[in-house]
Amino acid sequence: MPPSELVSTPEAARSLGVSARTLQRYVRDGVVTPEITLPSGQYRWDIAKLRRQIGMPDDD
């Protein structure tokens, strides 16, 4: 995946090995911040940035 490609919450959660609900809970609790929030309320994620936010090494 190119570094600038943004993915949906289910895709981002899958890459971390957690459920989409867990990732949404992380947002609600202020643990992580999505790259963008669409007008519909859905999030888009940069996987490398997300992994850094939670202290995981980049998946190169």
Order of alpha helices (4+ residues) and beta strands (2+ residues): beta-alpha-alpha-beta-beta-alpha
